[in-house]
Amino acid sequence: MTERIALFIDGANVYAAAKRLGWNFDHRKILEHFAAYGALHNAFYYTAVPAQVDDKQKRFIDALTYMGYTVRTRPLRESTDEHGDTHRRASLDIEIVTDLLTTAERFDTAVLLTGDGDFERPVEVLRARGKRVVVASIPEMTSYELRNAADSYVDLASIREQVERPGYRLPSEGRGEGRGSESRPYYVSVPLTDADER
C-alpha cells in the first residue's frame, strides 16, 4: 500500500531558514521532493500577511494555491515596546496543530517543515496514533526536543539541489545586515517575481 504523505510548511520558519542559508526555496520543488516519499495527500502552507495585502503577496499566495497548497493566513499584529520599537508578529501554531490532528486519518506520514519546539507534543501525539513524522529544517533552528520527538530529520541544506529556486538569492543572516534588518519579520514570505507567475 502506498504511503500517504501530508506536508505542513511553517512559512515563517522556512523563510528564516532561507535567510540563514542565503538561498531560497522553490515551493513546487518542495512538493515534488516530499511527494516522492509516497503519494502526496495534503499540502498546507502557513503564512502571516500584512493588514493590507499587496499585489506581490497576493500573487505569491495565488501561486501557492495553484501549485496545490492549502494556504492558511493570519494578519500581522503590530505592537510597540518600551523603547519605541515597532514589532510585527503573528503565530500560526494553532492552525498548524489543528490541521495536523484533524487530518491525521488521511495520512500515514506527516512532513513538518519547521524547527519550532512548540510542536514537540503534537508530534508525540501523532506518533502515538501510529503516524510517522518527518521534521525538516536546519540544525541551528531546530529544537532538540522536536528533533528527538520525530521519526526522522531532514537537514534542508542537504537537499538543496532538489529544492532550491535557482537565480533567486536571499541575503544571508549576519552578512553585513544592520540593526534595521534584524527587526524585520522573517515570517513575511518573499513574493514571487512577475517572471514566476504560472
C-alpha positions as CSV (number, residue, x, y, z in Angstrom):
1,M,0.0,0.0,0.0
2,T,1.3,3.4,-1.0
3,E,2.4,5.7,1.9
4,R,0.1,8.7,2.2
5,I,2.1,11.9,2.7
6,A,0.9,15.2,4.1
7,L,3.1,18.3,4.0
8,F,2.9,21.1,6.6
9,I,5.1,24.2,5.9
10,D,5.6,26.8,8.6
11,G,6.3,29.8,6.2
12,A,7.9,31.9,8.9
13,N,10.4,29.2,9.9
14,V,11.2,28.2,6.3
15,Y,11.8,31.9,5.3
16,A,14.1,32.3,8.3
17,A,16.0,29.2,7.3
18,A,16.3,30.5,3.8
19,K,17.7,33.8,5.2
20,R,20.4,31.8,7.1
21,L,21.3,29.6,4.2
22,G,21.4,32.5,1.8
23,W,19.3,30.8,-0.9
24,N,15.6,30.5,-1.5
25,F,13.3,27.5,-1.8
26,D,11.1,26.6,-4.8
27,H,7.9,25.5,-3.2
28,R,6.9,23.5,-6.3
29,K,10.1,21.5,-5.9
30,I,9.5,21.0,-2.2
31,L,6.1,19.5,-3.1
32,E,7.7,17.2,-5.7
33,H,10.6,16.2,-3.4
34,F,8.5,15.1,-0.5
35,A,5.8,13.6,-2.7
36,A,8.4,11.1,-3.7
37,Y,8.1,9.6,-0.2
38,G,4.8,8.2,-1.3
39,A,1.5,9.7,-2.5
40,L,1.0,13.3,-1.6
41,H,-2.4,13.6,0.0
42,N,-2.3,17.1,1.5
43,A,0.0,20.1,1.4
44,F,-0.5,23.1,3.8
45,Y,1.4,26.4,3.8
46,Y,1.1,28.8,6.7
47,T,2.0,32.4,6.5
48,A,1.3,35.8,8.1
49,V,0.1,38.6,5.9
50,P,0.0,42.4,6.5
51,A,-3.3,44.1,7.1
52,Q,-3.1,45.5,3.5
53,V,-2.1,42.6,1.3
54,D,-0.1,44.0,-1.7
55,D,-0.1,42.6,-5.2
56,K,3.1,40.7,-4.8
57,Q,2.0,39.0,-1.7
58,K,-1.4,38.1,-3.3
59,R,0.4,36.7,-6.3
60,F,2.6,34.6,-4.0
61,I,-0.4,33.2,-2.2
62,D,-2.2,32.6,-5.5
63,A,0.8,30.8,-6.9
64,L,1.0,28.5,-3.9
65,T,-2.7,27.7,-4.3
66,Y,-2.2,27.0,-7.9
67,M,0.7,24.6,-7.1
68,G,-1.7,22.6,-4.9
69,Y,-1.1,24.1,-1.4
70,T,-3.9,24.9,1.0
71,V,-2.8,28.3,2.3
72,R,-3.6,29.4,5.8
73,T,-3.0,33.0,6.7
74,R,-3.2,35.2,9.8
75,P,-2.9,39.0,9.9
76,L,0.2,40.5,11.4
77,R,-0.2,42.4,14.6
78,E,1.8,45.4,15.4
79,S,3.0,46.4,18.9
80,T,5.4,48.9,20.2
81,D,7.8,48.1,23.1
82,E,9.1,50.4,25.8
83,H,12.0,51.6,23.6
84,G,9.5,52.7,20.9
85,D,10.5,49.9,18.5
86,T,7.6,48.5,16.5
87,H,7.3,44.7,16.2
88,R,5.1,42.8,13.9
89,R,4.1,39.3,15.0
90,A,1.6,36.6,14.0
91,S,1.6,33.0,15.2
92,L,0.0,30.2,13.1
93,D,1.0,27.4,15.5
94,I,-2.7,26.8,16.4
95,E,-3.6,26.4,12.7
96,I,-0.7,24.0,12.1
97,V,-1.6,21.8,15.1
98,T,-5.3,21.8,14.2
99,D,-4.6,20.6,10.7
100,L,-2.0,18.1,11.9
101,L,-4.5,16.5,14.3
102,T,-7.8,16.9,12.3
103,T,-6.4,15.4,9.1
104,A,-4.4,12.6,10.8
105,E,-6.7,9.9,9.4
106,R,-5.9,10.9,5.9
107,F,-2.1,10.4,6.0
108,D,0.5,7.9,7.1
109,T,3.4,10.3,7.2
110,A,3.4,14.0,8.2
111,V,6.3,16.0,6.8
112,L,6.7,19.1,9.0
113,L,8.9,21.9,7.8
114,T,9.7,23.8,11.0
115,G,12.2,23.6,13.8
116,D,9.9,25.1,16.4
117,G,10.0,23.2,19.7
118,D,6.3,24.0,20.3
119,F,5.4,21.2,18.0
120,E,7.1,18.5,20.2
121,R,3.8,17.4,21.9
122,P,1.6,17.3,18.8
123,V,4.3,15.2,17.1
124,E,4.3,12.8,20.1
125,V,0.5,12.6,19.8
126,L,0.7,11.7,16.1
127,R,3.3,9.0,16.7
128,A,1.1,7.6,19.5
129,R,-1.6,7.2,16.9
130,G,0.7,5.3,14.6
131,K,1.7,8.1,12.3
132,R,5.3,8.7,11.1
133,V,6.6,12.2,11.4
134,V,9.5,13.7,9.4
135,V,10.8,17.1,10.6
136,A,12.7,19.2,8.0
137,S,14.6,22.4,8.9
138,I,18.2,23.4,9.5
139,P,20.0,22.2,12.7
140,E,20.7,25.6,14.2
141,M,17.0,26.4,14.0
142,T,15.7,23.0,15.2
143,S,14.9,22.4,18.8
144,Y,16.4,19.3,20.3
145,E,13.0,18.3,21.7
146,L,11.3,18.4,18.3
147,R,14.1,16.5,16.6
148,N,14.0,13.9,19.3
149,A,10.2,13.5,19.0
150,A,10.2,12.9,15.3
151,D,10.8,9.6,13.5
152,S,13.4,11.2,11.2
153,Y,15.0,14.5,10.5
154,V,15.9,16.2,7.1
155,D,18.5,19.0,7.1
156,L,17.2,21.3,4.3
157,A,20.7,22.2,3.3
158,S,21.3,18.5,2.4
159,I,18.5,18.6,-0.2
160,R,19.5,22.0,-1.7
161,E,19.9,20.6,-5.3
162,Q,16.4,19.2,-5.2
163,V,14.6,22.2,-3.7
164,E,16.5,25.4,-4.5
165,R,15.0,28.1,-6.6
166,P,17.9,28.9,-8.9
167,G,18.9,32.5,-9.5
168,Y,16.8,33.9,-6.6
169,R,19.0,34.7,-3.6
170,L,18.2,35.9,-0.2
171,P,20.7,37.9,1.8
172,S,22.3,35.6,4.3
173,E,21.8,36.3,8.0
174,G,24.8,38.0,9.6
175,R,26.3,39.2,6.3
176,G,26.5,42.9,6.9
177,E,22.9,43.3,7.9
178,G,22.4,46.2,10.3
179,R,20.0,46.5,13.2
180,G,17.2,47.7,11.0
181,S,17.1,44.4,9.1
182,E,17.1,42.4,12.4
183,S,13.8,43.9,13.3
184,R,12.2,42.9,10.1
185,P,9.9,40.0,10.5
186,Y,11.0,36.8,8.8
187,Y,7.5,35.5,8.5
188,V,6.5,37.6,5.6
189,S,7.2,35.3,2.7
190,V,9.2,36.5,-0.2
191,P,6.8,37.2,-3.1
192,L,7.2,35.6,-6.5
193,T,8.5,37.9,-9.2
194,D,6.5,38.6,-12.3
195,A,8.5,36.0,-14.2
196,D,7.5,33.3,-11.7
197,E,3.8,33.7,-12.2
198,R,2.3,30.5,-13.6
